Amino acid sequence: MAVYAAHLTRTLQGTPSIFQIAAQEALGSTVKPALKRLIEYLASVYPNKCGWCERWYDELYLLLDFCLQYHYLKHYAASFSECFYGLLRVPISPSNEFHSGTRLPEGLEKGSLILLVFVPYLKDKVERIVEKWREDNEDGYLGKSTGDRARKAAIKLYSITHFVLETAKLVQLARYLTGRTVSPALELALLGLTVKDAPPPEPEEYTWSDLFRSLRAGQMSDASLSFPLLGRGLLSAVQYGAFAVQLLRWWEARAPPITALPLPKPPEKTEQTLRWKNKCPVCLQSWKVPTVLPVSGYVFCYGCVSRHVRANGTCPVTRLPTSEHTLVRLYLGV
């Protein structure tokens, strides 16, 4: 009866809105780049102590993400971002849930952990390799050898696979909006899961307020700093940090676009710029796919400037802030 009551409690929760689904997905995709910015800053300030963190950032984040997601899946039956927005995962088939009470079945828990942690890690690695091959192909470095043809085929295969997966995710979300499926995400549908609004949390027996109240009253015997209390405090700090990341992301979106900045002065003719005439300032070779950066007016090879802008967000010559979508292709002699 207790297990059946737990099943009713979980399955009768309200259906999450599309805004909750979109918000938790946005949070999940924001945490990793935000932490990377922090690691890059620490590595630039303390290169001897924190330089290795930048080199092994993907593996460090994999370990952190594994611990975080495992904890939330085990104790809350939800990912970190889902728990942040008051959601939990529920098996679509109730027969599986009757064997696990309020927790996810072990198979679904492991499957969720794989799709939440390891699949994104492998996807980032593959995407980085394919992106390098794509840039080499645009620069004309891939020839007609067997290996180069295989790389070109891998680029096309990855593009097709990415398009199919993104289309499938969009179709799954559209079916959820129209009520034809209960799983809002493709990953959840593959596992046979859906998400529901989580029930209100049970009140904690001993909180930080109780600790500080005992310390102010001088009741040292009642003031105890336990491991569960520290754990809850650490998790609360992570959640507030995630909220701060979302706030900074909103603040950055409110910033005026690059096109609203005043027009820069044209580059002055110097001895250095004369050497760059009809050449890319990065590789000092004749242009390959000439591309202009409007923020500075210099013309580069597309591969050279796109790599630099993607990695640094600045012009290679003037260091003015810019982004990859501002690049303009030039068709010279056409």
LOSE-153509 format. One record per residue (C-alpha): x, y negated, z. Coordinates in Angstrom, 2 decimals, m for minus. Example, Ala and Ser with C-alpha at 12.3 -4.5 7.8 and 13.67 -1.06 7.14 Angstrom:
2
SITE       x       y       z
SITE   12.30    4.50    7.80
SITE   13.67    1.06    7.14
This chain:
334
SITE       x       y       z
SITE    0.00    0.00    0.00
SITE    2.84   m2.40    0.83
SITE    4.44   m1.82   m2.57
SITE    1.09   m2.27   m4.31
SITE    0.52   m5.52   m2.42
SITE    3.99   m6.72   m3.47
SITE    3.10   m5.90   m7.06
SITE   m0.14   m7.91   m6.85
SITE    1.66  m10.82   m5.21
SITE    4.19  m11.01   m8.02
SITE    1.99  m10.36  m11.04
SITE   m0.84  m12.68  m10.02
SITE    1.39  m15.75   m9.90
SITE    0.71  m18.54  m12.39
SITE    2.09  m18.48  m15.90
SITE    5.01  m20.93  m16.25
SITE    4.60  m23.85  m18.61
SITE    6.76  m24.39  m21.67
SITE    8.41  m27.31  m19.85
SITE    9.64  m25.02  m17.07
SITE   10.98  m22.56  m19.63
SITE   12.77  m25.28  m21.61
SITE   14.15  m26.92  m18.46
SITE   15.67  m23.74  m17.06
SITE   17.23  m22.90  m20.44
SITE   18.70  m26.40  m20.66
SITE   20.15  m26.10  m17.17
SITE   21.74  m22.75  m18.01
SITE   23.44  m24.22  m21.09
SITE   24.65  m27.35  m19.25
SITE   26.53  m25.90  m16.30
SITE   29.44  m24.35  m18.21
SITE   30.45  m27.44  m20.26
SITE   30.01  m29.66  m17.19
SITE   32.37  m27.50  m15.13
SITE   34.79  m27.43  m18.06
SITE   34.95  m31.23  m18.03
SITE   35.82  m31.09  m14.32
SITE   38.51  m28.44  m14.89
SITE   40.02  m30.45  m17.76
SITE   40.19  m33.52  m15.53
SITE   41.89  m31.59  m12.73
SITE   44.30  m30.01  m15.20
SITE   45.25  m33.44  m16.57
SITE   45.79  m34.89  m13.07
SITE   47.46  m31.82  m11.55
SITE   48.99  m29.95  m14.53
SITE   51.28  m27.78  m12.41
SITE   48.60  m26.65   m9.97
SITE   45.47  m26.58  m12.14
SITE   46.82  m26.19  m15.67
SITE   46.24  m22.44  m15.60
SITE   42.57  m23.00  m14.77
SITE   42.03  m24.69  m18.12
SITE   43.79  m21.86  m19.99
SITE   41.74  m19.18  m18.24
SITE   38.54  m21.17  m17.86
SITE   36.34  m18.69  m19.74
SITE   37.42  m15.82  m17.51
SITE   37.09  m17.89  m14.32
SITE   33.60  m18.98  m15.32
SITE   32.74  m15.37  m16.16
SITE   33.65  m14.34  m12.61
SITE   31.76  m17.26  m11.05
SITE   28.71  m16.70  m13.24
SITE   28.71  m12.96  m12.46
SITE   28.73  m13.56   m8.69
SITE   26.07  m16.27   m8.90
SITE   23.70  m14.41  m11.22
SITE   24.14  m11.14   m9.31
SITE   23.21  m12.85   m6.05
SITE   20.06  m14.46   m7.47
SITE   18.97  m11.34   m9.33
SITE   19.44   m9.24   m6.21
SITE   17.74  m11.55   m3.71
SITE   15.30  m13.56   m5.85
SITE   14.71  m11.37   m8.96
SITE   15.66  m14.34  m11.13
SITE   18.63  m16.00  m12.73
SITE   20.14  m19.08  m11.13
SITE   18.38  m21.52  m13.47
SITE   15.07  m19.65  m13.19
SITE   15.22  m19.73   m9.39
SITE   16.09  m23.43   m9.51
SITE   12.77  m24.11  m11.27
SITE   10.74  m21.76   m9.07
SITE   10.49  m18.78  m11.44
SITE   11.11  m15.07  m11.00
SITE   11.32  m12.10  m13.34
SITE    8.55   m9.50  m13.38
SITE    8.45   m6.23  m15.35
SITE    5.66   m6.20  m17.91
SITE    4.92   m2.55  m17.15
SITE    3.73   m2.27  m13.52
SITE    4.73    1.40  m13.25
SITE    8.41    0.46  m13.02
SITE    7.79   m2.12  m10.33
SITE    6.02    0.28   m7.96
SITE    9.37    1.98   m7.37
SITE   11.26   m1.19   m6.46
SITE    9.00   m3.36   m4.29
SITE    9.91   m7.02   m4.58
SITE   13.23   m6.33   m6.35
SITE   13.73   m5.63  m10.00
SITE   14.33   m1.98  m10.91
SITE   18.05   m1.20  m11.01
SITE   18.12   m0.70  m14.78
SITE   16.40   m4.03  m15.47
SITE   18.66   m5.77  m12.95
SITE   21.80   m4.49  m14.68
SITE   20.37   m5.29  m18.11
SITE   19.55   m8.83  m16.98
SITE   23.08   m9.24  m15.65
SITE   24.59   m8.09  m18.94
SITE   22.44  m10.44  m21.04
SITE   22.96  m13.38  m18.66
SITE   26.71  m13.08  m18.13
SITE   28.61  m10.80  m20.49
SITE   26.75  m11.38  m23.77
SITE   27.23  m15.22  m23.64
SITE   30.92  m14.68  m22.81
SITE   31.44  m12.43  m25.84
SITE   29.35  m14.76  m28.01
SITE   31.58  m17.73  m27.13
SITE   34.71  m15.72  m27.92
SITE   33.39  m14.54  m31.29
SITE   32.11  m18.02  m32.16
SITE   35.53  m19.52  m31.43
SITE   37.28  m17.00  m33.68
SITE   34.78  m17.47  m36.52
SITE   35.03  m21.25  m36.19
SITE   38.81  m21.05  m36.62
SITE   38.40  m18.87  m39.70
SITE   35.82  m21.31  m41.09
SITE   38.22  m24.23  m40.65
SITE   41.03  m22.25  m42.31
SITE   38.68  m21.48  m45.20
SITE   37.73  m25.15  m45.58
SITE   41.41  m26.10  m45.55
SITE   42.15  m23.56  m48.28
SITE   44.30  m21.28  m46.11
SITE   42.24  m18.16  m46.81
SITE   43.28  m16.57  m50.08
SITE   42.26  m13.43  m51.93
SITE   44.02  m10.83  m49.81
SITE   42.04   m8.03  m48.19
SITE   42.29   m9.62  m44.74
SITE   41.23  m13.05  m45.99
SITE   38.27  m11.59  m47.89
SITE   37.25   m9.76  m44.73
SITE   37.39  m13.04  m42.77
SITE   35.24  m14.80  m45.39
SITE   32.73  m11.96  m45.20
SITE   32.75  m12.19  m41.39
SITE   31.99  m15.93  m41.62
SITE   28.97  m15.28  m43.84
SITE   27.81  m12.36  m41.67
SITE   28.06  m14.45  m38.52
SITE   26.11  m17.31  m40.12
SITE   23.34  m14.94  m41.23
SITE   23.23  m13.21  m37.85
SITE   23.10  m16.53  m36.01
SITE   20.26  m17.74  m38.25
SITE   18.27  m14.53  m37.75
SITE   18.69  m14.60  m33.97
SITE   17.73  m18.26  m33.66
SITE   14.70  m17.66  m35.88
SITE   13.68  m14.67  m33.76
SITE   13.96  m16.78  m30.60
SITE   11.80  m19.49  m32.15
SITE    9.19  m16.93  m33.24
SITE    9.18  m15.39  m29.75
SITE    8.63  m18.79  m28.17
SITE    5.83  m19.59  m30.63
SITE    4.11  m16.30  m29.82
SITE    4.39  m17.14  m26.11
SITE    2.80  m20.55  m26.69
SITE   m0.09  m18.98  m28.59
SITE   m0.62  m16.31  m25.93
SITE    0.34  m13.37  m28.15
SITE    3.14  m12.28  m25.82
SITE    3.98  m12.71  m22.14
SITE    7.75  m12.96  m22.62
SITE    8.92  m16.51  m23.44
SITE   12.45  m15.47  m24.43
SITE   13.79  m12.80  m26.74
SITE   16.17  m11.50  m24.05
SITE   13.28  m10.99  m21.64
SITE   11.23   m9.22  m24.32
SITE   14.10   m6.81  m25.02
SITE   14.18   m5.86  m21.33
SITE   10.40   m5.67  m20.99
SITE   10.30   m8.61  m18.58
SITE    8.33  m11.80  m18.19
SITE    8.59  m14.75  m15.80
SITE    6.07  m15.94  m13.24
SITE    5.91  m18.75  m10.71
SITE    7.68  m17.57   m7.57
SITE    5.70  m17.41   m4.31
SITE    6.59  m19.98   m1.64
SITE    9.75  m19.00    0.27
SITE    9.44  m17.67    3.79
SITE   10.49  m20.12    6.53
SITE   14.05  m19.67    7.74
SITE   14.59  m18.67   11.35
SITE   17.65  m20.86   11.90
SITE   18.50  m23.88    9.76
SITE   21.12  m26.61    9.61
SITE   18.67  m28.98   11.29
SITE   18.50  m26.62   14.27
SITE   22.30  m26.50   14.39
SITE   22.73  m30.29   14.37
SITE   19.89  m30.71   16.87
SITE   21.60  m28.31   19.27
SITE   24.94  m30.10   18.84
SITE   23.40  m33.52   19.52
SITE   21.65  m32.19   22.61
SITE   24.89  m30.64   23.89
SITE   23.40  m27.14   23.89
SITE   26.53  m25.36   22.68
SITE   25.14  m21.94   23.57
SITE   22.30  m22.39   21.07
SITE   24.55  m23.80   18.30
SITE   25.82  m20.92   16.19
SITE   27.33  m21.14   12.71
SITE   26.47  m17.83   11.07
SITE   27.52  m16.39    7.72
SITE   23.94  m16.44    6.32
SITE   23.71  m20.11    7.26
SITE   26.97  m20.86    5.43
SITE   25.77  m18.84    2.46
SITE   22.52  m20.79    2.27
SITE   24.45  m24.04    2.56
SITE   26.78  m23.03   m0.30
SITE   23.86  m22.05   m2.52
SITE   22.09  m25.31   m1.71
SITE   25.25  m27.20   m2.70
SITE   25.31  m25.33   m6.02
SITE   21.67  m26.18   m6.67
SITE   22.16  m29.86   m5.83
SITE   25.22  m29.85   m8.06
SITE   23.11  m28.46  m10.89
SITE   20.61  m31.26  m10.30
SITE   23.45  m33.79  m10.46
SITE   24.56  m32.28  m13.78
SITE   21.05  m32.69  m15.17
SITE   20.96  m36.29  m13.93
SITE   24.28  m37.10  m15.59
SITE   23.09  m35.48  m18.79
SITE   19.97  m37.67  m18.76
SITE   22.10  m40.76  m18.04
SITE   24.42  m39.93  m20.93
SITE   21.43  m39.55  m23.26
SITE   20.31  m43.07  m22.30
SITE   23.64  m44.56  m23.43
SITE   23.50  m46.65  m26.61
SITE   24.45  m44.73  m29.77
SITE   27.79  m45.22  m31.42
SITE   26.11  m47.15  m34.23
SITE   25.07  m49.80  m31.67
SITE   28.71  m50.62  m30.87
SITE   30.27  m53.70  m32.51
SITE   32.01  m53.10  m35.82
SITE   35.75  m52.56  m35.34
SITE   38.29  m54.70  m37.11
SITE   39.86  m53.14  m40.22
SITE   43.22  m51.45  m39.59
SITE   46.19  m53.76  m39.92
SITE   48.71  m52.97  m42.63
SITE   51.86  m51.78  m40.93
SITE   54.86  m49.77  m42.01
SITE   53.23  m46.69  m40.53
SITE   49.96  m47.17  m42.42
SITE   51.88  m47.65  m45.68
SITE   53.39  m44.19  m45.17
SITE   49.84  m42.87  m44.71
SITE   48.61  m44.25  m48.04
SITE   46.52  m41.58  m49.78
SITE   47.56  m39.15  m47.00
SITE   45.92  m37.74  m43.90
SITE   47.32  m39.45  m40.75
SITE   47.22  m36.11  m38.92
SITE   48.98  m33.68  m41.26
SITE   50.69  m36.35  m43.43
SITE   49.67  m34.42  m46.57
SITE   47.38  m35.30  m49.45
SITE   43.74  m35.21  m48.43
SITE   41.89  m31.90  m48.51
SITE   38.17  m32.65  m48.47
SITE   38.70  m36.39  m47.70
SITE   36.56  m37.55  m44.80
SITE   36.30  m41.01  m43.28
SITE   35.78  m41.77  m39.61
SITE   33.53  m44.87  m39.52
SITE   34.60  m45.90  m36.01
SITE   38.14  m46.61  m37.25
SITE   38.00  m46.60  m41.06
SITE   40.80  m44.08  m41.53
SITE   40.48  m41.22  m44.02
SITE   41.52  m37.72  m42.97
SITE   41.33  m34.14  m44.14
SITE   38.02  m32.74  m42.93
SITE   39.68  m29.85  m41.13
SITE   42.20  m32.09  m39.35
SITE   39.75  m34.71  m38.13
SITE   36.94  m32.29  m37.26
SITE   39.24  m30.20  m35.07
SITE   40.55  m33.26  m33.25
SITE   37.15  m34.89  m32.76
SITE   35.59  m31.63  m31.58
SITE   38.35  m31.13  m29.01
SITE   38.89  m34.73  m27.84
SITE   35.90  m36.83  m28.93
SITE   38.17  m39.65  m30.17
SITE   39.73  m40.92  m33.37
SITE   43.20  m39.35  m33.88
SITE   44.74  m42.76  m34.63
SITE   42.89  m45.42  m32.64
SITE   41.55  m43.19  m29.80
SITE   38.16  m44.86  m30.12
SITE   35.28  m42.63  m28.92
SITE   33.39  m40.81  m31.65
SITE   31.60  m37.55  m32.39
SITE   31.64  m34.96  m35.15
SITE   28.24  m35.92  m36.58
SITE   29.59  m39.38  m37.58
SITE   32.06  m37.93  m40.11
SITE   31.39  m39.03  m43.69
SITE   32.56  m37.00  m46.69
SITE   34.16  m38.97  m49.53
SITE   33.82  m37.86  m53.13
SITE   36.87  m39.43  m54.76
SITE   37.22  m39.34  m58.51
SITE   33.80  m37.74  m59.02
